[in-house]
């Protein structure tokens, strides 16, 4: 019989926050009943990033929460540095929690000599030492296959749909996809709400070659409250033009619902001034005080992330969070 100190085999969950959006990481940690690990992180004069964790992470189940907002390349690099530091400090398992997956729109080659940057990001996370990825509403589901390891693909639909269900008469609702590429997203909404589906089809105006697109509405929207759904709002040009097309086709009202509020450039002015009565998004990305406006509602994604982290930590089922929809 050998002697020595008893080995503590109890698992240890630790939550780490990048600097992009610490408030979200703190909310997630609070939902889990823990605090984020104290971390020293700063930039050198030439832009290089330094990270050091101020507690031992040996043997822990590490969850690195980083929202990849502007400047996105800085926060991608910081995530990689954090993961590398955890790997070298002997963390047992490292999960990158990226509510908004960076470079998700570059998921395939449209023409020759183009990158597939979404795959590159997955490779970088893996090379840095990540064992698992967790993200919300990927731009395309195929990105899950880019990472060589488990990917927990979470959906904000239940959170957004619950808000709609509490405020509207669903008998008057039509779910609308802003283009053909978002039809699968819209179908999930129709399954949840039991509402009909309409699609906005974009085509070039033959009267103005190579310049103007006409939005044709396929489906019955006249007199209906239209829920215009998308995975993200970036500059808001597409979504606000789609709202105009719905009103031009007799819609009684339009509510815009999206998961990720990228809100670049003219987005806030466009959304403020568009004819939609509400804009509902989640806080997968930080929304600054000066970006808030009267008809904007921001739903917290923290409880969903915390539930998924808890399931992963306890070796439970993340799929069960979606009642079979994941």
C-alpha positions as CSV (number, residue, x, y, z in Angstrom):
1,X,0.0,0.0,0.0
2,X,1.3,3.4,-0.9
3,X,0.9,6.4,1.2
4,X,0.5,10.1,0.4
5,X,-2.0,12.8,0.3
6,X,-5.5,12.1,-1.0
7,X,-6.2,13.1,-4.6
8,X,-9.1,15.5,-4.9
9,X,-11.0,14.3,-7.9
10,X,-13.9,16.8,-7.6
11,X,-14.4,18.8,-10.9
12,X,-13.7,22.5,-10.7
13,X,-15.7,24.9,-13.0
14,X,-13.9,28.2,-13.7
15,X,-15.2,31.0,-15.9
16,X,-12.8,33.4,-17.6
17,X,-13.7,36.7,-19.3
18,X,-12.0,38.4,-22.2
19,X,-12.0,42.2,-22.2
20,X,-14.4,42.6,-25.1
21,X,-17.6,42.3,-23.0
22,X,-16.9,41.5,-19.3
23,X,-20.4,42.4,-18.2
24,X,-21.8,39.4,-20.1
25,X,-19.3,37.0,-18.6
26,X,-20.0,38.3,-15.1
27,X,-23.8,37.8,-15.7
28,X,-23.2,34.2,-16.9
29,X,-20.9,33.6,-13.9
30,X,-23.6,35.0,-11.5
31,X,-26.2,32.6,-13.0
32,X,-23.8,29.7,-12.3
33,X,-23.1,30.9,-8.7
34,X,-19.4,31.6,-9.3
35,X,-17.3,34.7,-10.1
36,X,-15.0,35.2,-13.1
37,X,-11.3,34.4,-12.5
38,X,-9.2,37.5,-11.8
39,X,-7.1,38.1,-14.9
40,X,-4.3,40.5,-15.7
41,X,-4.6,41.5,-19.4
42,X,-3.2,44.4,-21.2
43,X,-1.7,45.6,-24.6
44,X,1.9,46.4,-25.2
45,X,2.7,49.6,-27.0
46,X,2.9,47.8,-30.3
47,X,-0.5,46.1,-29.8
48,X,0.7,42.7,-28.6
49,X,-1.6,41.2,-26.0
50,X,-0.5,39.8,-22.6
51,X,-2.7,37.7,-20.4
52,X,-2.0,36.1,-17.0
53,X,-4.6,34.3,-14.7
54,X,-4.2,35.2,-11.1
55,X,-5.4,31.9,-9.7
56,X,-4.3,28.3,-10.3
57,X,-6.2,26.7,-13.1
58,X,-4.6,23.2,-12.9
59,X,-7.2,20.5,-13.6
60,X,-10.1,22.9,-14.0
61,X,-13.0,22.8,-16.5
62,X,-12.3,26.2,-18.1
63,X,-14.9,28.3,-19.9
64,X,-13.5,31.3,-21.8
65,X,-16.3,33.8,-22.6
66,X,-15.4,36.3,-25.3
67,X,-17.9,38.4,-27.4
68,X,-16.2,39.1,-30.7
69,X,-17.2,42.7,-31.2
70,X,-15.3,45.6,-32.8
71,X,-12.3,45.5,-33.0
72,X,-12.9,41.9,-33.8
73,X,-9.4,40.9,-34.7
74,X,-8.1,42.1,-31.3
75,X,-10.6,40.0,-29.5
76,X,-10.0,36.9,-31.6
77,X,-6.3,37.2,-30.8
78,X,-7.0,37.7,-27.1
79,X,-9.2,34.6,-27.0
80,X,-6.3,32.6,-28.6
81,X,-3.8,33.9,-26.0
82,X,-6.2,33.1,-23.2
83,X,-6.7,29.5,-24.4
84,X,-2.9,29.1,-24.8
85,X,-2.3,30.3,-21.3
86,X,-4.9,27.8,-19.9
87,X,-3.4,25.0,-21.9
88,X,0.1,25.7,-20.6
89,X,-1.2,26.0,-17.0
90,X,-2.7,22.5,-17.2
91,X,-6.4,23.2,-17.4
92,X,-8.2,19.9,-17.9
93,X,-10.7,21.0,-20.5
94,X,-11.0,24.3,-22.3
95,X,-14.3,25.5,-23.8
96,X,-14.4,28.7,-25.9
97,X,-17.8,30.4,-25.4
98,X,-18.1,32.7,-28.4
99,X,-21.8,34.0,-28.4
100,X,-21.1,35.6,-31.8
101,X,-18.8,33.4,-33.9
102,X,-16.2,35.6,-35.6
103,X,-16.0,35.5,-39.4
104,X,-19.1,33.4,-39.7
105,X,-20.2,35.0,-42.9
106,X,-17.0,33.8,-44.6
107,X,-18.1,30.2,-44.5
108,X,-17.5,29.2,-48.2
109,X,-15.8,30.3,-51.3
110,X,-18.0,32.4,-53.6
111,X,-15.2,32.8,-56.2
112,X,-11.7,31.6,-56.7
113,X,-8.8,32.8,-54.6
114,X,-11.0,33.6,-51.6
115,X,-10.5,32.3,-48.0
116,X,-12.9,30.3,-45.9
117,X,-12.2,32.4,-42.8
118,X,-14.8,30.7,-40.6
119,X,-12.8,27.4,-40.9
120,X,-9.6,29.3,-40.2
121,X,-11.0,30.6,-36.9
122,X,-12.0,27.1,-35.9
123,X,-8.5,25.8,-36.7
124,X,-7.0,28.6,-34.7
125,X,-9.1,27.8,-31.6
126,X,-8.2,24.1,-31.9
127,X,-4.5,24.8,-32.4
128,X,-4.5,27.2,-29.4
129,X,-5.8,24.3,-27.2
130,X,-9.6,24.6,-27.2
131,X,-11.3,21.2,-26.7
132,X,-14.9,22.5,-27.3
133,X,-16.7,25.5,-28.8
134,X,-20.0,27.0,-27.6
135,X,-21.8,29.6,-29.8
136,X,-25.2,31.1,-30.5
137,X,-27.1,31.1,-33.8
138,X,-24.3,30.5,-36.3
139,X,-24.7,32.2,-39.7
140,X,-24.8,28.8,-41.3
141,X,-25.0,25.4,-39.5
142,X,-22.2,23.9,-41.5
143,X,-19.6,25.9,-39.4
144,X,-20.2,23.3,-36.7
145,X,-18.2,20.8,-38.9
146,X,-15.2,23.1,-39.2
147,X,-14.1,22.5,-35.6
148,X,-12.4,19.2,-34.8
149,X,-14.3,18.6,-31.5
150,X,-17.7,19.1,-29.9
151,X,-19.6,22.2,-30.8
152,X,-22.6,23.4,-28.8
153,X,-24.8,25.3,-31.2
154,X,-27.3,27.3,-29.0
155,X,-30.4,29.0,-30.3
156,X,-31.9,32.3,-29.1
157,X,-35.2,31.6,-30.7
158,X,-37.0,30.5,-27.5
159,X,-35.8,33.7,-25.8
160,X,-36.9,36.0,-28.6
161,X,-40.1,34.1,-29.3
162,X,-41.2,34.2,-25.7
163,X,-41.1,38.0,-25.9
164,X,-43.2,37.9,-29.0
165,X,-45.7,35.5,-27.5
166,X,-46.2,37.7,-24.5
167,X,-46.9,40.8,-26.4
168,X,-48.8,39.8,-29.6
169,X,-52.0,38.0,-30.7
170,X,-50.4,35.1,-32.6
171,X,-53.4,34.6,-34.8
172,X,-52.4,37.9,-36.6
173,X,-48.7,37.0,-36.9
174,X,-46.8,36.1,-40.1
175,X,-43.1,35.1,-39.8
176,X,-41.0,36.6,-42.6
177,X,-37.6,35.6,-43.9
178,X,-35.7,38.7,-45.3
179,X,-34.1,36.5,-48.1
180,X,-33.9,32.9,-49.3
181,X,-30.9,32.2,-47.2
182,X,-32.7,32.8,-43.9
183,X,-35.7,30.5,-44.7
184,X,-34.6,27.7,-42.3
185,X,-34.3,30.2,-39.5
186,X,-37.8,31.5,-40.3
187,X,-39.2,27.9,-40.4
188,X,-38.0,27.3,-36.8
189,X,-40.0,30.4,-35.9
190,X,-43.2,29.2,-37.6
191,X,-42.8,25.8,-35.9
192,X,-42.7,27.6,-32.5
193,X,-45.4,30.2,-33.1
194,X,-47.7,28.1,-35.4
195,X,-47.7,31.1,-37.8
196,X,-47.6,31.2,-41.6
197,X,-44.4,32.0,-43.5
198,X,-43.6,34.6,-46.0
199,X,-40.3,35.2,-47.9
200,X,-38.8,38.3,-49.4
201,X,-37.3,37.5,-52.8
202,X,-34.7,39.9,-54.1
203,X,-34.3,40.5,-57.8
204,X,-32.7,43.1,-59.9
205,X,-35.0,45.7,-61.5
206,X,-34.8,45.1,-65.3
207,X,-35.6,48.8,-65.8
208,X,-32.4,49.8,-64.0
209,X,-29.7,47.3,-64.9
210,X,-27.0,46.4,-62.4
211,X,-28.2,49.0,-59.9
212,X,-31.5,48.5,-58.1
213,X,-33.0,45.5,-56.3
214,X,-36.7,45.0,-56.0
215,X,-38.0,43.2,-52.9
216,X,-40.9,40.9,-53.9
217,X,-43.0,39.5,-51.0
218,X,-43.9,35.8,-51.5
219,X,-46.8,35.1,-49.1
220,X,-49.8,36.8,-47.5
221,X,-48.8,39.7,-45.3
222,X,-51.7,42.1,-45.9
223,X,-53.2,43.1,-42.6
224,X,-50.8,40.9,-40.7
225,X,-48.2,41.7,-38.0
226,X,-45.0,40.5,-39.6
227,X,-42.1,39.2,-37.5
228,X,-39.0,39.8,-39.7
229,X,-36.4,37.4,-38.4
230,X,-32.6,37.2,-39.0
231,X,-29.5,35.9,-37.3
232,X,-27.8,39.3,-37.2
233,X,-28.2,43.0,-37.9
234,X,-25.0,44.6,-39.2
235,X,-25.6,47.9,-41.1
236,X,-29.4,47.2,-41.1
237,X,-29.7,48.0,-44.8
238,X,-31.2,44.7,-45.8
239,X,-33.6,44.4,-42.8
240,X,-35.0,47.9,-43.0
241,X,-35.6,47.6,-46.8
242,X,-37.4,44.4,-46.1
243,X,-39.6,46.1,-43.6
244,X,-40.5,48.8,-46.2
245,X,-41.4,46.0,-48.7
246,X,-43.7,44.5,-46.1
247,X,-45.5,47.7,-45.4
248,X,-45.8,48.4,-49.2
249,X,-47.5,45.1,-49.4
250,X,-50.1,46.0,-46.8
251,X,-48.6,44.7,-43.5
252,X,-50.3,46.1,-40.5
253,X,-47.1,46.2,-38.5
254,X,-43.5,44.9,-38.6
255,X,-41.4,43.7,-35.7
256,X,-37.7,43.0,-36.4
257,X,-36.2,40.1,-34.4
258,X,-32.5,39.1,-34.6
259,X,-30.0,37.4,-32.3
260,X,-26.8,39.4,-32.9
261,X,-26.8,43.2,-32.8
262,X,-23.6,44.0,-34.7
263,X,-25.0,47.5,-35.4
264,X,-22.2,48.8,-37.6
265,X,-22.1,52.3,-39.2
266,X,-25.5,53.7,-40.0
267,X,-27.4,50.8,-38.4
268,X,-28.8,52.7,-35.4
269,X,-30.1,55.6,-37.5
270,X,-31.7,53.2,-40.0
271,X,-33.4,51.3,-37.3
272,X,-34.6,54.4,-35.4
273,X,-36.1,55.8,-38.6
274,X,-37.5,52.7,-40.1
275,X,-41.2,51.9,-40.1
276,X,-41.0,48.8,-37.9
277,X,-42.5,49.4,-34.4
278,X,-40.1,47.2,-32.5
279,X,-36.5,45.8,-32.8
280,X,-35.8,42.9,-30.5
281,X,-32.2,41.5,-30.2
282,X,-30.1,39.7,-27.6
283,X,-26.9,40.9,-25.9
284,X,-24.5,38.4,-27.5
285,X,-22.6,41.5,-28.4
286,X,-22.4,44.7,-26.2
287,X,-24.9,47.4,-26.9
288,X,-23.6,50.8,-25.8
289,X,-25.8,53.3,-24.1
290,X,-25.7,55.6,-27.1
291,X,-27.0,52.8,-29.3
292,X,-30.1,52.4,-27.3
293,X,-33.4,53.8,-28.7
294,X,-37.0,53.7,-27.7
295,X,-38.2,50.8,-29.8
296,X,-35.1,48.6,-29.1
297,X,-35.5,45.7,-26.7
298,X,-32.4,43.8,-25.7
299,X,-32.9,40.3,-24.2
300,X,-30.2,38.8,-21.9
301,X,-28.5,35.7,-23.4
302,X,-26.7,35.0,-20.0
303,X,-29.2,32.5,-18.6
304,X,-29.0,30.4,-21.8
305,X,-25.2,30.4,-21.8
306,X,-25.1,29.5,-18.1
307,X,-27.6,26.6,-18.6
308,X,-25.5,25.2,-21.5
309,X,-22.2,25.6,-19.5
310,X,-23.8,23.8,-16.5
311,X,-24.9,20.9,-18.8
312,X,-21.4,20.6,-20.3
313,X,-19.8,20.8,-16.9
314,X,-22.1,18.1,-15.5
315,X,-21.8,16.0,-18.6
316,X,-25.5,16.5,-19.3
317,X,-27.4,17.2,-22.5
318,X,-27.2,20.6,-24.1
319,X,-29.8,19.4,-26.7
320,X,-32.3,19.0,-24.0
321,X,-32.4,22.8,-23.6
322,X,-34.2,23.1,-26.9
323,X,-36.8,20.3,-26.5
324,X,-35.3,18.5,-29.5
325,X,-34.8,21.6,-31.7
326,X,-31.0,21.8,-31.4
